[in-house]
Amino acid sequence: MLVGMLPRLRSSTRLLRKLCGLETAAPAAPAAPAAAVRRISPADDPSSLLHPLPDLDLPPCLPDNLDRSPTRITTLPNGIRIATEDVPGPSACIGFFVDSGSVYESGETTGVSHLLEKMAFKDTKYRKHRNIINELELVGGNIGATCSREQMVYSCDMLKAYMPEAIEILIDCVRNPLFLPEEVERQLALAREEVQDLQNNPEKFIHEQLNLVGFSGALANPLIAPERALARINDKIIKKFYHENFTADRVVLAASGVDHERFLGYADFLLNDWHKGSSVEKPKSTYVGGDSRHRADSDMTHVALAFEVPGGWLQERDATIVTVIQTLMGGGGSFSSGGPGKGMHSRLYLRVLNEYHSVQSFSAFSNVFDNSGLFGIYMTTPSSFISKAVDIAIREMIAVATPGEVTEIELQRAKNSTISSVLMNLESRVIVAEDIGRQLLTYGCRKPIDHFLQCMEEITLDDIAAFARKMLSSKPTLVSWGNVNKVPPYEYVCKWLR
């Protein structure tokens, strides 16, 4: 075997020596007469790509920026808003957006929104759950339902050719649910399992606790139904909440990738008799801050330190600044993959994760609502390091609020990254439909993307520092999970931030 390799090794050695100039070149062959040598320059070569190919008409290049199709909105007599944006391509997405969520719960209805999410696409007046699934699979549709504190969403994406079938199924599921007692009991059992699992999921547990601790009023209502609520909820309570909150004037039907007039024809026929409810004012909430500690047997301790985002989404410019600050601070996990766009140049990655190798994760987060919100840092470290990690988080928040600490290069990188993320997300029909629906519920209209991009471009270093100081002026919300005895006292955190 080795003998057979020798000729190849010798050949490779000679080639390497020749390339390095270490081997004497062989005698050159006699030169051909000058008249016999014909040299063709690239300019004269008919196959050269320096010139356009003959008789080939090239189409004009596309411009760098293509204008998006306008968002068209029609309000039906009963108050339902139908909004669409036509997008070229074979697929489309339809979504029902309802101005309803846990903020509208009180007393006996606590936790109902959580159950409504689980009861989505079950038996209706006209279809069994099995038939719904079969029909959607026949048209290649994908469905989903999500519940948040202020809105509920039911969506379906499919090929455009099957839009009429998809919209009829989606409307049937949202308008005509039966909430059968046996199905409610089945979903209640699943919800109980979810609540028990929540205790062992520190990240999900902490983000739920942040609202319960940080707010008083409607935003403090639990999004995940607590066990005491699950013991009380039944089909009658769910139906009552549904009929009071799922009214025509609180619904937006949004779609991307469809023709407005054609879509409106189907929607109007199927929705014009939906009842309109009485006027409802959104329940009030007040940010209060606070401390919550959950002991758990774990080598790692998880902590979230958060502050109020005053004004929420309705203060558009401030909400845009918060989005840029989150990108600017960034962060991630100790096993985050590298590469462009992965946040490796964010402040928390460079100044924390690269410096303190015992930190498992350290990242900025935000939960923004219509009139308020939370912004902070979530961290996971060994229990022996968690006290130091909280000090580092406070230091990083104060640094962003201090003029001169953030550089112009850092800010520009954060703005460019945020703009890139927004524009790439809007390439998805699902995201476009969601953006239309949520904006109509929040603002009453769909603001053009250029409006938000302009806000982002105008953000300065002074804006970043000023808004960070405004957030830090609120009382902190501190939530921890694990060996909480190692977490600094709440009073210590408040004292440092004064």
N, C-alpha and C positions, 0 to 999 in steps of 0.2 A: 504493500500500500504506500509506504514511504518512498520506495523506488519510483513508483509511477508519478509521484508528485514532483520529483527532482527537475524534470525538463521544464515544468511550469514555473518552478521557483527560479531557475536560471533565467528563463525568459523575462520574468517579472523584475529580477535584479538588473538585467541589462537595460530594460525600459526605464527603471528608476534612475540608473546612472546616466542615461542619455538625457532624461529630463533635467537632472541636476547639473548637466554640463561636464560630467566626470568621464565620459567615454568619447574617444576620438571618432568623429563622424566618418562614415565610409566615403571613399573617393566619389566626387560628383560625376554624373554622366556628362558626356560632351554636350555643350549648349547647342540648341537648335538655331538655325539661321534666323536673323531678326525678321525676315520677311515671312517666315513660317509661323511666327508667334502672333496670335490674334487676341488682344486684350479687349474685354467689353467692360466699359464703366457702368456703374449702377444707373447712371442717368440714361444710358442708351439701352439697357437691358429691358426688353418688353415685359418680362415676368417680375420686374422689381416692384415692391410694394410702396416705393416712394411716390408713385403716381397712381391715380385712380385707374381701375381696370376699364378698358374701353367698352362702350355700350352698356354700362351698368349704372342705373339711376339709383342713388342712395336716398332713403327717406330722411326727412329733417330730424335732427336730434331732439329728444325731449328736453324741455327746460328743467333747470334744477328744482324749481318749485312748481308743483301742479296745484291749481286751485281745487279745494275740496268742494263737493256738491253741497249746496246749502241745506240746512236743516229745515224741513217744512213741518209746520205744526198746525193742526186743525183741532178745534175744541167742539165736541159734540154738544147738543142742547142740554144734556144731563150733566155736563162738566168734565167728562173724560177727555183727556188730551191725547191725541194721536200724533206722534212725532216720528219722522223718518229722515234718513240720509242715504241716498243711493250711492252704492259703492260698486265699481265694476268687479266682475268675477262671478263664479258659479254658486257661491254660498251666501247665506243670509242669517241674521240672528234677530229674534223677537224676544222682547222682555216686558213683563208686567211689573211696574214699580208702584208700590203702595205706601202711602204716608202712614205707616203703622209699624209699631215695634214695641220694645219693652218699656219705652218712656210713657206709653199710653196705658200701661197696666197699673192696677191698684187693688189692694185687698184680695178678693177671691180670684181675680184674674192674673195674679202674679205668676209668671212662668208660662203663660198661654202662648206667647209668640214662639217660644222654643218648641212647643208641641205643634204649632201650625207649620213650622218648617218640616217637622218629621211627618206630618199628615199630608204634605204636598203630593199630588199626583196619585192619590188613593181613589177609592170608589167615588163616582159622581152620580148624579141623577140619571145620566144616560150611558155610562160606561163602568165596567168593572176594572179594577186595577190591572188585571191581566190583559184586558183588551187595550188599555192605554199603552202598556208596554209593547204589545204586539204591533199596534198601529204605528207607533213611533219607530220601531225597528224596521218596519216595511218601507218607511220613507227615509231611513238613515238619519233620524233626528237624535239629538242629545239634549236632555232636559236637566234642570237643576233648580233648587230653591235655596235661598239664603236669608237668614234673619239677622238684622242688626238692631241697635238700640232705637234707631229713628226710621228705618225703612225695611220693607220686605220686598224680595225680588223673586220672580218666577221667570225662568228663561228657557228658550229652545233655539238651538241652531241647527240648520238643515240646508239642503240644496234649494236654490231659489225655485226650481220647478215644483217643489212640494210645499211651497208657502201656504196655499189655501188649506191643505189638510193640517199643517202644523198649527196655524193660527186657530183653527176650529177646535183642535184638541186642547191647546193651551187655554183658550177662553173657557172651555167646558170645565177644565180642572180648577180654574181660579173662581169661576162664577157659581159652580154647582156642586161643591163638595158635600158629601153626606155626613161625614164624621161619625161613622158607625161605631156604636159602643164597643164592640169586640176589637175593632181596629185601634180605637183610642187606648184601650187597655194594653194592647200589644206594644204600642208606641210608648206608653207610660213605663212599661217594664224596661224597654230599651233605654229610656231617658234615665231611669234609676241607675242602670249600669254605667251610663256616661258620667253621672254625678260622682259615683264611687271611683271611677277611673280618673276623674279630675284631680283628686287628691294626690295621685301619683304622676301627674303631668305638671311639673313646676311652672313651665313657661305659660301654659294656658291658664293655670290656676292664678298666677300672679296678675296676668292681664285682666282677668275677670275681677280680681280683688281691687285693682287700681281704681275702678269706678265706684265700687261699693264703699271704699275708704275715702277717696278724693272728693266725692260730691255728696250733697244732700239734695233731696228732691228726685225728679224723674230719672236723671242720668245715674242715680244710685240704685235703680231697680236692677235686679239680677237679670242678665241675659240668658244664662243657663239656669233652668228652673231648679230651685233648691228642693231638697227632699220633702220638707214640710208642705211645699206647694204641690208637689206631685201626689201627695196623699189626698189632696183636696180636689184636684182638677178632674173633671169628667166631661162627657160629650156635650152636656147642656151648657156648661161654662164656656167651652170653646165656641159653640155656636153663637152664644150671646156676644162674646167679644168680636167674633168674625162679622156678624151683622151690624154691629155698632161702628166698626172701623173700616171695613171693606166697602166703602160707598163710592159712587161714580166720581164725585168731586175730589176724591183723594187718590185717584188712580191715573197713572200715565202708562200708555201702551207705546213703547219705543221700538224701532226696528232699524237695522242697518243692512244695506244691500238690497233694498226693495224699491219699487216704483211707488211713489206716494199715493197717487190717485187709485191705483189698483188695490193697494193695501187698505186704503181708506174705505173702498167699496165693501170689502169683506168685514172690516172692523165695525163700520157703522151698522151694517145689517145685524151683527151678532151682539152689539153692545148698547144700542140706542134705548133699550128698555131697562137698563140697569138703574136701580133706584139711587136717588141723590140724597145724601144725609144732611143733617143740620150742621151748621158751622161749628167747628171745634178748634179751640185755641191750644197750641202745643203746651204741655205742662212745663212749669218752670224748674230750673235747676240752679244750684249755687255751688261754686267750688269752695271747699273748706280745708282740704289737705288732711293728713293724718298718718297713722302708723298701724300696720297690721303684720303680725308675725305668726307663721305656721311652722311648728316643729315637725321635723321629719328625719328619719334615720337615713342619712346619706353622707357620703364623703364630700359632696359638693354642696355649696350654699348658693342660692339664687337670690338676687336682690334687684328691685326696680326702684329707681329714684326719679320722681316726676314732678313737674310743675304745670301750672295752668297755661293754656294757650287762650288768652282772652279774645272773645269775639268769634272764634271758630271760623267756619267756612264763609259766613256772611261778611266777615272782614277780609275781602279777597286778597288785598295786598299783604296783610299780615300773615294770612294762611300760606301765601306764596313764599314769604320769607322763611316761615317754619320749614317748608319743604326743602328749601335750599340749605338751611342750617342742618337738617337731618342728613343730607348728602355730604355736606362739608365735614360733619363730625364722623359719619359713617361707622366704621368698625366692622366687626364680624366675629368669626370663631378662630381658634388657634389652628384649625385644619382648613381654613378657607383656601380655595384654590387661587393661584395667582393669575396674572394676565390683565390686559387692558379692560377697564370697565368693571373690575371686581372689587373696587373700593380699597385697593392696596395702598393708595396714596392719601386716603382720608386721615384726618387728624387722630382719631382713636386707634387706627391701625398702626400708624407710624409712632405715635407717642405712648401707646399703652401695650398693644399686643406684641409689638416688636421689642419692647423694653422689659416687659414682665412676663416671663415664659410660663409662670404657674397659672396665668389667667386663661380659662378655657374659652370664654366668650365675653365680648364687651362691645356693645353697639347702641347707637342712638335709635329711638323709636318715637312715633307720634300716633295718637288716636284723636282725630279731629271730628267734632260734631258741628251742628249748625251754628250754635251760639257759644260754644266753649270747646275745650279740648285738653289733651295732656301731651306733654313733650318731656322726654327724659332719657335715661341710660339704663339699659338692662345688662346685668353682669352675672357671670357664673365663675366661681373660683373655689379652690379648696377652702374649707372652713377656716383654716389657720391664716388665710390671706384676705378674707372678706372685709375685715376692718380697714386694711390698707386700700382695698379696691374701692370702697365707698369714699375714702379720702381722695383718691385719684379722680373719681367721677365728679365730686364737688369741684376739685381743682380745674378739671376740663370744662365744666360748665361756666365757671367764673372766667376762665381764659377767653372763651368766645365772647363773653360780655365785656371784656376789657379792650378799649380802643388800642390799636397797634399790635395786638397779639395775632390776629388773623391777617395774612398777607393778601395782596391783590391777586397773586398767582393762585393761591388756594381758593379764593372766592370765584375766580373765573373758571377754574377747573370744576368746582361744584356746580356752577350755573350751567356750564356746557354739558356736564353729565346729567343733570336734571332735565334739561331741554331734550337731550338725546333720548332719555328714557321715556319721556312723555310722548314724543313724536313716534317712537317705535311701538309703544303700546297702542297708539291710535291706528296702527296698521291692522289691528285685530278687529273683526266685525263685532265680536263679543264685547270688547272694551268700548267700542264706539256706541253700541246700543246702551251699555251701562252708563256711559258718560252722559248721553242724552237724557235718559230717564232720571238719573240722580240730580242733574243740574235743574231739570224742570221742577222737581220736588223741592229743591233747595232755593233756587233763585227765581223760579217762575218763568225762566227762559233758558235757551242754550247759548252761552256766551262763546264767541269764536275763539279758537285756540290761539290766534294771534294776540288776543287781549291778554291772556295769561303769559305768553312768551314775552310780550312787551313789558309786563310787570316784572318779570324775571330779569330781563336785560337791564332794567333801571335800578335794581337793587345795588346798594353801595356797602362798603365796609361799615360806615356809620349806621346804616339800617340794621345790619346784622347785630352789631354791638348793642344798639338801642333796644331792639326787640328781645334780645337775650336777657338784658337787664330787667325788662318788663316782666318776663317769665320768672326770673329769679326773685322778683319782689313778692311773688305769691308764696304761701306756705308750702313746704314740700310735702309730697305724698311718698311714703316709704313702705314698701311691701317686701317681705322676705320669706323664704322657704328653705328649710334645712336646719342646720345648727344655728338657730337664731340668737343664741346667747353670745355668739361672736360678732354679731352685727352691732355697730355703734348705736347708742341710745338716740332716740328721736330728738331729744333736747340738744344733744351735741351737734347734730346736723343743722338744726335751726340756728344755733348760736354761731356756727361757722358762716352761715349765709347772711347774717345780719350786716 
